[in-house]
Amino acid sequence: MEHFNQSHEEIEKILTSLPKETVIGEFSGRDSVAAILKAFETPSINHILPVMSFAGTEYGNLEGLKDNEKRLRQRVEDLYGEEKILHPTIVFSNPKLWSVLNGRPVHGLIERYGFYTPCIGCHMYFHLLRVPMARRLGGKIISGERVSHGGKIKLNQLNPSLDAYAAVLENLDVELLFPIRDILEGDAITELLGWEWEEGKEHPACMYSGNYRKMNGATVYSDEGLRTFLTEFLVPVSIRLGKILIENPNASLQELQKPLWKWEASQ
């Protein structure tokens, strides 16, 4: 969905106009919107810049997401008036970065760790691509991830995965905030939102949805395999990618692939 990207000139104009303390808010779906509202409850957070990003595997109508963005803006205004500001949304994706984390290394990941899912690296992708913007502003990114979804296991939102994302961003001098990390039930999310928004609805779907589940819905993974994947691959490769992006947010695919060469050589 790179064709939705705003131009670099537009993004630069927005970033240079914002207060330095502005926090990046990931805008993707129901939980991310709830996280923005929860973050605004923190006295020190008064300016949030929503950044909407997509993976190349996503598809569907964006109208529901746009409608809920309008509801979010109205909710912020109703709660805070002019005291808290939700700035104009930036739309920015980076398919090359997604490819490096989730497409190009598939064979090596399966060979080394015995399993593959794009979901964990995909969430790391969403955090990483916002790092250069966050460093220009308040050095913080708001994530809508939470460890439990009514008992449903999501590999990309288990505690080890969330800790890995946070560790990568900390290494890049950005703090990843999880305002709703420990909210267990969907009713609490609805209460935060202030309107009805069914989980999993009104935002683009992903072609890989359910890829680590059996047809009966059971999630298949091993704790050891997950931790090895995170510590040996995702964390070190993502840190190197983040440093490349900080130097050049528009780095070429060839430049972004360099950390993969280093990882493969270490195997």
Buried (B, 14 or more C-beta within 10 A) or exposed (E): BEEEBBEEEBBEEBBEEBEEEBBBBBBBBBBBBBBBBBBBEEEEBBBBBBBBBBBBBBEEEBEBBEEBBEBBBEBBEEEBEEEBBBBEBBBBBBBBBBBBBBBBBEEBBEEBBEBBBBBBBBBBBBBBBBBBBBBBBBBBBBBBBBBBBEEEBBBBBBEBBBEBBBBBBEBBEBBBBBBBBEBBEBEBBBEBBBEEBEBEEBBBEBEBEEEBBEEEEEEEBEEEEBEBBBEBBBBBBBBBBBEBBBEEBEBEEEBBBBBBEEBEEEE
